[in-house]
Amino acid sequence: MELLSSARAYSRAVLDLVMPRRCIVCHTSLGIHEEHICLHCLADLPRTHFSICSRNQMADRFNDLIRTFEGETAPFSEYSYATALFFYRSSTGYSLITQRLKYHSDLAAGRYFAAMLGKELAGSPLFRDADALIPVPLHWSRKWSRGYNQAEVIADELSRWLRVPVRNDVLYRPRRTKTQTRMKVTDKEANVRGAFRVRKGACLSGLSHVVIVDDVFTTGATVHSCYLALREVLPPEVRISVATLGCVGQ
C-alpha cells in the first residue's frame, strides 16, 4: 500500500510538471498532497459552522421567508434548519468554488467541497436524521445544454456521507427562469415564484426530514420556492431544511 501511494505521488509530481494543478482560490501551484485548494487557502476558508447552530443567519433568513409567505396567523411548520460550507463573497477567490462547478464543469472540485459539507452534516445533530436529499432542479433545456445539474452533483456527494437517497424524482421545473446573477432581491423572488412543481406520483410517505440542496444561498428565493412546492404535499410535521456550498452573508 505504501509503495502504491509513493507511485501515485511520483506520477502526480511528473504530471504537475507538464500540466501544473492550480489552487481554485489563489491559483498558486498545488503541492503533491493538495487537492483543488492549497493548504493556506483551505486554512482560511470562511466556514460558516452553521451545521451545529440551529439558529443562524442563514436559517433565520430562510424561516423569515416562510413566515412572511404563510402569515403570522397561519400554522407554522417546524423550524427549518439551514447550513452552508462557507460564506460566499463575490469579491474573494472563494467564490470560484461554486463558479467552477456551475459554469466550468469542474465536477471533481464540486465533489471535493461537497464532501467537506457532507462530513459536517454527518456529524451534525441537526442533519443526521435527514431521510431525503432533494436537489434544486434545472429546467430540462438548461440541464441539457450544461450536461449536468450542479445541485445534483452536490447532493450525490452528501448522500455518500449521510447514507440517505437523493430524490431527483420529486421536484421539476416546468418553465425556464431567467438567470438571477444580477437581479435585485424582489426580482429574484418574482422570477422563481411558482417555478417548481412536485411530480405526479412522487412517493413522499414516511419522510420526517428532507433537505433541499443547492450550490449557493443568496436571498433564499429559489430554495423557498422549492419549499412551497414541497409543503403543498408534505404534512406540517415534516421538517424541510436547506444545505448549500456557499451562503452570501449579511
ZINORDA-V42673 format. One record per helix or strand of 3 or more residues. SS is the DSSP state (H for helix, E for strand). FROM is the first residue (numbers start at 1). LEN is the number of residues. If there is no record, write none. Layout:
# ZINORDA-V42673
ss=SS from=FROM len=LEN
ss=SS from=FROM len=LEN
This chain:
# ZINORDA-V42673
ss=H from=2 len=17
ss=H from=39 len=5
ss=H from=50 len=3
ss=H from=57 len=14
ss=E from=82 len=7
ss=H from=93 len=12
ss=H from=107 len=16
ss=E from=132 len=4
ss=H from=140 len=7
ss=H from=150 len=13
ss=H from=185 len=8
ss=E from=209 len=9
ss=H from=221 len=11
ss=E from=239 len=10
